[in-house]
């Protein structure tokens, strides 16, 4: 009992490493705080001590009625009075020289940018261990290793000697590929877009296709990372990586790429296409009513013809189409350095049924993540080479060739037509810059089977400047109201994000631009 009263082992917390953005701005830091503790065996009046702790630290930090029973239990020699509290308040308590009360310095995790990149960063808990996001993914690097001290105290609880110690190993800092300015602006555009269309949520990714570096990964609605406990799991989730959706027409580029690469067609190959097509037991039609038309492959993509995409898929066949889906990285994780990445859902060729060849080529019956789709378009922007998307700077990104340079150049040229007058996304045009991209308007699958009435995901994925892409930007808006089309809902958000980023990064114009509008 004497040893228990006069000797105590105290854990010395390691400082958690700082997280910086690519420009050196602090995104997650450790702030100095003080942890105050008591030895119930040495306290004279535990009820009074509990009331005093609540008075000094405030009821949000300390509740006297919960603290008192622990202080009254003399079977324990250590009880926290207040964990990671304001150092000035801790000093005020220490000035009273209460026997059995001690303190030690500790770090409190803080997020100086508030809600900026909150879902990307995640958060660390009271013990400075990462619990979500990059704080969890990089916990081993950031956390360091705590040390210990065994101290000898006098009868008043004051330390008189340290008899044994294990040194602290401080955590290492990490620099991200995220640019906080690009991130904050993308989040702002998503908030405006959600408000305009009464949407449920929205996601945006800004990617450097040359390196795979993610400059922004925005999810709205967001939350203040300093108050993560009040956000709830739905807001904390980084849907850009963990959630899937049926991509709709943005997926048609895979079908077209497969047909071109297999030398079944060229961009100028023409097909006589009716308004609708029967595939097994389903009749699938184009989004806009039209008569029978003769469309080239380039026009099939720029007009986003469902019938045309299915016609090309039938030429390819399910085996070759499945191979191209796999080559673009769908159905498996991208390897992005973030926990909980979903692989999406791709049906194996031997599981296809009669109408699958009519669903998959137009982005139905398949589930992808936003990061998978952004990486696929970054492949086209990067002359046919897929680069592993990543959030931590300095990471060696895996690379592989998906498309030949010749086919890739054809695809870029065809995707420019989507943004030109007569395409589905003229609202994505940026004066002075050539833009290439694709719209998507996908009806959401119902948990009960089939599709939900009136619920859509509107999306646009584009690259700019198209002649030598520096940025690939994906925007997906979940359950917009009023209008549902990717060209009207998501394309303008792309345009706002891209125009800001091009100016911010001082990317020179590459052409006269396509400043056209559509009613």
N, C-alpha and C positions, 0 to 999 in steps of 0.2 A: 504493500500500500504506500509505503514511503517512496519507493522508486517511482510508482505511478504518479505521485504528486509532484515529484521533483525532476523527473526525466520524461521527455516527450519527443517523438519523431514528427517533424513537420515536412510536408511536401512543398518543394519549391517549384512553382509552375514555370514552364519554359515560355518565353515570348513567342507568339505565333507570327510567322512571316507575313510581310505585307504583300498584297496583290496590287500590281500596277497595270494600267492600260498601256498600249503600245507607245504612247507619248510621255509616259512617266507619271501620269496622274494617279493618285492613290484611290483604289476602289474598295479595298478592305484593309483596315489597320487595327493595331492594338493600342487602346488607350489605357493610361495608367489608372488603376483603381486600387482600393484597399479592402482586403477581406478581414473581417473582425470575428474572433471566436472567443469562446469562454470554456473554462473547466468547471463543470457543475460541482465538483467535489470541493472547490475552493470558494465558491460564491456564498456570500452570507445570506442574501435575500433574493431568490430566483424570481419571485413575482415582481419585485421592484425593478430588477434588471431587465425583465421582459418589457415592462412599461417604458423604461428609460430608452431602450433600443428603438421601440416604436416611435417615441417622441423625437429622437434625434434623426433617425434615418427615414421617417415617414411611413405611413401605413402601407403604401404601395410596395415598399421594400421589406418591411417587417410587420407581422401581425402578432401582437402580444399574446393573444389567446392560444395561438399555435406554438409560439416559442416557449411559453411558460412550462408546459408539461415536459419538454425536453430538458430544460434547465433544472427542473425539480428532480429529475432522474439522476441520482448520484452514482449509478452503476457505470456511467460513461464519463470519460475524462476530456471529451472534446465535443463541442456543439458550435455550429456556425451561428453567430448573431446576425451577420449581414454579409452576403457574398458579393464581391466586386462592387463595393459601394463608393460613394463620393469620398475622396481622400480628405477633404476638409471636414466633413462630418465625422469621419473616423478619428481625425485628430482631436476634434472637440470631445469625443468620448474618452480618448486616451488621456486627455488633460485631467480627467477626474481621478486617475490612478486607482481604478477599482481592482481589487485583488481577484485574480483568476481570469482577467480579460486580457487578451493579446491581439495582435494583428500582424499581417504581412502584406507586402505589395503584390499585386496580381494584375494581369491584363484583362481588359474588357473589349470584346470585338466590336468594331464600329465600321459603318459603311458611309463614308463622307458624301457620296453622290446620291444617297437616299434610295430612290426607286430605280435609278439608272442601272440596267443590267441585273436587277435583283434576282430574276429567275436563273440567270447564268451563274451568278456568284453563289447562290444558295446562302447558307448561314452556318455559323458555328454556335454550339450550345454553351451553357454556363461553364463547362469544364474546358472550353476552348477546343473541343473536338468537332470536326466538320460533320454536319448532319444532313446536308443536302447540297446539290449543285457542285460547283468546282471546289467549294470548301470541303466537301466529302471526297471528291475525286482526287484532290491533291493533299489530302489530310496528312499523309505520312511525311510529305516534304515540308508542309507549312507548320505542322505542330511541334516539331522538335521532340525533345525528351526531358521530362521533369527530373529534378534532382531531389535530394532529401537532406535534412539536417536533424541530428539527434542533439537536443539541447538539455542543459541542466538549469533548473530554475531555483530561485531563492523562495522562502516561505510566502512571499508576496506575489509569486508568479512571474517575476522578472528574470530574463535570461542572464545567467552569469558565466556560462561556458558552452561551447559547441564541442561535443566529444566525437562526433562522426559526421561526415558529409559526403554526399555523392554529387558531383558537379552537374549543373544544368547544361543541356545541349539545345541551343536556341534554334527555332524554326527558320527555314530558308524562305526568302522572298521569291515571288513568281511574277513574271511579266506576261500579259495576255496579248493576243492579236487584236483584241477589241479596241476600237477607238471610241472613247467616251462621248465625243462630240457627234460622231456618226450614229452611235447607239441612241443617244438622247433625242436626236432629230427623228430617227426612225420611229421611236416610241411615240413622239408627239404626233407624227403623221398618222400612225395607227389609231391613236385616240380620236383624232378628228374624223377619220374615216368611219370608225365605229359609231360615233355620234351621228354622223351624216346619214348612215344607212341603218341605224338601230341594230347593229350587229351584236352577236353574242360575244365573240372574241376575235382577235386578229393576230397574225404572225408575219414577221418580215425577217429575211436573212440578207445580209450584204457580204459578198464573198469575193476575194481576189482569185480569179480562176487560174492565174499563173502559178500560184503557190498553195492554194487551198486554205489560205488564212481567212478566218471569219472576222470581218471588221465590225459587224453588228449582228446580234441575234435578239430580236425584239419580240416580246409577247405582251399583249394587252388583253384585259386589264392587268396592271401591275400592282406592286405593293412596296411599301417602305421596308427595305431590308433590316433597318434598325428596329422594326416592330413586327418581325416575322411571325411571332406567336399569334398576332391578331389577324393574319392574312387568310389562313385556312389552306388545306391541301390543293384546292382547285386553282387558286391564284399562284401558289408556289411552284406549280408544275411548269417545266420548260417544254411547252408543246411542240416547239420546233424540232425536238429530238425524241421525245417520248410518245407523242400522239400520232396516229395515222389518219389518213383521209383518202377517199377515192379521188384521184387527181383530175378526172375528166379529160378535156381536150389537150391539156399541157402534155399528156402522155403520148399524143399522136406522133410526136417527134421521134419516138422510139420505133414505131411502126414504119414511118417514112425512112428513117436511117437504115433499118434492116432491109427494106426493099431496094434502096439505092446501093447499099453495100453488097447485096447479093446480085447486083447487076440485072435485076428484073425490070427496072425502069430507069429513066433519067428524069430530071426535073421537068423536061418538056414532054414526056410521055403523056398522052391524053386518053381519057376514058369517058364514054357516054354514061352518065350517071342519073338514074331516076331520083325522085325525092325520097323514096324509101326502098329498103332492101329486106328480103326475108332471110333470116338465118335460123334454120331448124324451126322451132316453135315460136320464134319472136319476129316481129316486124319492127325494124329500126329506121328512123327517119332523121333528116337533118333538122337543125334547130330552127331554121327559118324556112317558111313555105316557099317552094320554087317549083318550076317545071323541070322536065328532063333537060340536063345541060351537059355539054362536053367540057370537062375540066382537066387541066394538066395536073401533074403531081404537085407542082408549086402552088397551083390554085387550090388544090385539095387542102393543103396546109394553111394557106393564107385565109381561105374562106371557112376553115375548120369544118370540113364536110365529114360527117359521120359515115355516110355511104361510101365516100371515097377512101377513107381510112380502112374500112372493113374490106373493101375490094382489094386494096394492097395487101392486107393481112391474109386474105384467102390465097393470093399468089404466093406469099411466103410460106404458109402452112404453120401449124401449131408448133412443130419442133423448132423450126428456124426462128419463129417469133419468140418462143420461150428462151432461146439462146441469146437473143439480142436484149431481152429484158434482163437476163442475168449479167450480160456484159456491161450494161449500164449501171449495175450495182443494186438493182431492186431485189427484194427478197432476202437481203442480208444487211447487217449493220455496216455503216460507212467506216467505223473505227474512230469517229470523232471522240475527243478526249472529254467525255461528259458521261456521268453515270446514268444507267437506265435507258440506254438507247434502244428503240424498237427496231426490229428487222423488217417491219411491215408484213404484208401478206401477199404471196404470189402462189397461185395454184400450179402444182406440178403438171406437166403435159399429160401424164397418164390419168390425171383426175379431171381433165377438161370434159365437158359434156357438149351436146350439140350446139348450143348458142354461145358458148364461151368465146369462140373465134369472132363473134360479133360484139361481145362486151369488152374484152381486154384491150383490143386495139384503140378503143375510144376512151380508155381510162376508167372503165367500170369493172366490178368484180375483182379489183386489185386494190390493195391499200399500201400507201407510201407515207413516208415522213417528209416534212418540209426540207430537212437537211439532205435527204436522198435526192429529192427533185432538184434542189439547188445545185448539188454536186453533179447531177446528170447534165444540166445546162452549162455548168462550168466546164465540163468535158468538151462540149461543142465550142465554147468560147476559147478554149485552150488548144485549138488545132487538133482536137480529137484525143487529147491525153487527159485521163482522169487523175486528179490529184486529191489525196486524202484530206478532207476538211478538218481543221483543227483550231483550237482556242488558245493553246499555250504557245507562246513565241519560242522560236528556236527548235521546234520539234521537226524531226526528219519525216516529211510526209511521203507515204508510199505513192508511187506513180505507175500507171500502166496505159498502154495505147488501146483505145476502144474503136476509133474510126480512122480511116485513112485520111491524109490531108486533103485529098481531092474531094471525097464525099463530105468531109467536114466543111469545106469551103462552100459546097453546094447548099448544105443545110443553113449555114449562116445567111447566105443570099436569100434563101427561101423564107427564113424567119424575118428578114427585113420587110418582106411583103405583108406580114401580119400587121405591121405598124403603119404601112403605107395606106393611102386612100383606097377604100375598097376592101381592106383587111378588117379584122375584128378588133384591132386595138390602136386606132389612130390617136386616142387620148394618152397613149404612152409616149408619143413623140416629144423630142426635146430640141428646140431650135439650135442649130449649129452642130448637132451630133446625130450620127446614124444609130438607130436603135433596132435591135433584132430581138424577137421574143415570141411568146405564145400565150394566149388566153386559155382559161379553163373555167367551166361552169358545171359543177358536178352535183347531182342530187345526192343527199346524204342517205346512207343505208339506215334502215330501221332495225333496232335490236330484235324486233319480232319477225324479221324477214322482209324482203322487198325493200322499197324506198319510202322515206318519210315525205309526206305531202307538204310542199311549200318550204322545205328546208334544203338549202344549197350551200356549197362552198364556192365562192368566187375567187379566182386566182389569176395572177399574171407572173410569168418568169421572163426576165429579159437580160440582155447583155449590152454594154455600152462602153466606149464607142465601138460600133460593130466592126469597123475596119481593123481594130486592134484592141479587143476588149480588156478593160481594166477592172470592170465591176460586173458581177452577176447579182441581180437582185430579185428575190422572190417575195411576193406579197400574197397572203391567203386570208380571206375574210369569211368568217364562219357565220352563217345564217343572217345575211343582210335582208332588209325588208325594202319594199318598193321595187327597186331593180335588183336583179340577181346575177347579171352577166359580168363575167370577169373583165371584159373590155370597158365597162362603165364603172364598176365598183373598185376593182383592184388596180387596173392600169393607171388611173390618175394618181393613186398612192405611190405606185412605182415611179411615175414621172416626178413627183415631188421629192421623193427620197433621192432619186438619181441626179436630178438637177442640182440639189444642194451638195451632194457628195462630189460631183464633178468639179464644182467651183471650189469647194473646200480643199480638195486634193490637187487643185490646179492642173486638171487634165485638159490638154488643148483640144479644141473642136476638130472633128475629122470630116466635116462636110457641111452642106447647107442646111441639114436637118430636114425634118418632115413635119413642119408646123401646120398640120391640118386638123380639122375638127369634123365631127360627125354628129348629126342631130340627135 
